[in-house]
Amino acid sequence: MFSREESRLLRQEFWTSFGKSFPRKWLLYNTKIKGLSFKFHFDTKSALIALDLEDDLENRINCWEKLVALKGILTSEYLADVIYEEEFYLENGKEISRVYLPLEQKVSIHNKNTWRDVMEFFNVNMTLFEAFFEEYKDIIKG
């Protein structure tokens, strides 16, 4: 078991190492679409990349409908196994809509032996996710 401080330091070390291994500017919150952001997630049980919609319900529904309309393109040309969840609940109970791709292997941010696999998964798949977004952002933005 790791103390809270040891866990914090390991997380910091992972993200610093990821940034050095794959030095590029990720879109993340800089999508220029209100409430829409890309996320990297890595904890003690799993890793995933996500596109989250967290805006007011009307805007979320509008954007979600466009993402659903583009699902065939996203799954056939970019990320075949991506998962669409219109109602996704964050740990704090907040409801969002999420399009995400989990890493299908057991990983933990506390286990450095899994870090390289997660970094490569993040780099390859987020690059594809962002390429899809860049190609279709005008449609998504509406």
VMD Tcl script that draws the C-alpha trace (Angstrom):
set ca {
  {0.00 0.00 0.00}
  {1.21 3.47 -0.80}
  {0.78 6.52 1.39}
  {-1.13 9.45 -0.08}
  {2.16 11.30 -0.61}
  {3.86 8.31 -2.28}
  {0.85 7.92 -4.56}
  {0.93 11.64 -5.43}
  {4.63 11.45 -6.26}
  {4.15 8.36 -8.44}
  {1.33 10.08 -10.35}
  {3.48 13.17 -10.82}
  {6.39 11.02 -12.01}
  {4.17 9.20 -14.51}
  {2.77 12.38 -16.07}
  {6.21 14.03 -16.19}
  {7.65 10.92 -17.80}
  {4.76 10.76 -20.29}
  {5.33 14.39 -21.25}
  {9.03 13.76 -21.83}
  {8.46 10.52 -23.75}
  {5.80 12.03 -26.02}
  {6.48 15.76 -26.12}
  {3.60 17.37 -27.94}
  {0.75 19.73 -27.21}
  {-2.46 17.78 -26.65}
  {-5.84 19.42 -27.26}
  {-7.45 18.40 -23.95}
  {-9.47 21.46 -22.84}
  {-8.50 23.59 -25.85}
  {-11.22 22.28 -28.20}
  {-12.86 25.71 -28.63}
  {-16.22 24.00 -28.02}
  {-17.87 24.88 -24.71}
  {-18.11 21.90 -22.37}
  {-16.20 19.51 -24.64}
  {-12.78 18.25 -23.57}
  {-10.39 15.38 -24.05}
  {-9.10 13.52 -20.99}
  {-6.37 11.08 -20.14}
  {-7.27 8.88 -17.15}
  {-4.89 6.54 -15.34}
  {-5.41 5.25 -11.81}
  {-4.66 2.13 -9.78}
  {-7.09 -0.03 -11.80}
  {-7.35 1.25 -15.36}
  {-6.35 3.64 -18.11}
  {-8.51 5.30 -20.74}
  {-8.83 8.23 -23.06}
  {-12.10 10.14 -23.24}
  {-13.99 12.91 -24.93}
  {-16.28 14.39 -22.27}
  {-19.34 16.58 -22.73}
  {-20.02 18.48 -19.52}
  {-22.04 21.49 -20.62}
  {-25.66 22.39 -19.89}
  {-28.12 19.72 -20.99}
  {-29.31 21.45 -24.18}
  {-25.79 22.02 -25.47}
  {-24.75 18.51 -24.39}
  {-27.65 16.92 -26.28}
  {-26.92 18.99 -29.39}
  {-23.24 18.04 -29.40}
  {-24.00 14.40 -28.47}
  {-26.33 13.99 -31.46}
  {-23.54 15.11 -33.77}
  {-21.05 12.70 -32.17}
  {-23.56 9.86 -32.55}
  {-24.05 10.78 -36.22}
  {-20.25 10.56 -36.67}
  {-19.93 7.25 -34.79}
  {-19.61 5.16 -37.96}
  {-16.69 7.25 -39.17}
  {-15.00 7.28 -35.75}
  {-15.27 3.50 -35.37}
  {-14.39 2.59 -38.96}
  {-11.55 5.04 -39.61}
  {-10.06 5.95 -36.22}
  {-10.96 3.99 -33.06}
  {-12.82 0.74 -33.74}
  {-13.54 -0.12 -30.09}
  {-14.61 3.29 -28.81}
  {-17.55 3.27 -26.36}
  {-20.37 5.82 -26.40}
  {-22.12 6.52 -23.09}
  {-24.78 9.20 -23.20}
  {-25.28 9.07 -19.42}
  {-21.98 8.64 -17.63}
  {-21.59 9.46 -13.93}
  {-18.32 10.84 -12.61}
  {-17.10 9.87 -9.12}
  {-18.55 13.11 -7.75}
  {-22.01 12.12 -9.06}
  {-22.06 14.62 -11.92}
  {-23.72 13.33 -15.08}
  {-21.87 13.85 -18.35}
  {-21.81 12.25 -21.80}
  {-18.62 10.42 -22.70}
  {-16.99 8.79 -25.70}
  {-14.05 6.74 -24.46}
  {-11.57 4.00 -25.14}
  {-10.29 1.89 -22.24}
  {-6.97 0.08 -22.29}
  {-7.95 -3.59 -22.25}
  {-5.27 -4.81 -19.86}
  {-4.74 -4.68 -16.13}
  {-2.62 -1.63 -15.31}
  {-1.90 0.53 -12.29}
  {-0.29 3.91 -11.95}
  {1.44 2.43 -8.87}
  {3.12 -0.24 -11.03}
  {5.92 1.26 -13.13}
  {6.07 -1.96 -15.19}
  {2.74 -0.97 -16.79}
  {3.67 2.64 -17.52}
  {5.20 2.11 -20.97}
  {2.10 0.26 -22.21}
  {-0.16 3.05 -20.93}
  {2.01 5.79 -22.45}
  {2.00 4.09 -25.83}
  {-1.77 3.49 -25.62}
  {-2.33 7.16 -24.74}
  {-0.07 8.44 -27.50}
  {-1.37 6.24 -30.33}
  {-5.07 6.48 -29.48}
  {-5.30 10.11 -28.38}
  {-3.47 11.07 -31.59}
  {-6.18 9.23 -33.57}
  {-8.96 10.73 -31.43}
  {-7.61 14.24 -31.98}
  {-7.21 13.60 -35.73}
  {-10.90 12.62 -35.88}
  {-11.83 15.75 -33.93}
  {-9.75 18.05 -36.14}
  {-11.37 16.57 -39.25}
  {-14.96 16.87 -37.95}
  {-14.89 19.71 -35.38}
  {-16.90 22.04 -37.60}
  {-19.70 19.45 -37.72}
  {-19.45 18.79 -33.95}
  {-19.48 22.51 -33.20}
  {-22.56 22.90 -35.40}
}
mol new
graphics top color blue
foreach p $ca { graphics top sphere $p radius 0.5 }
foreach p [lrange $ca 0 end-1] q [lrange $ca 1 end] { graphics top cylinder $p $q radius 0.2 }
display resetview
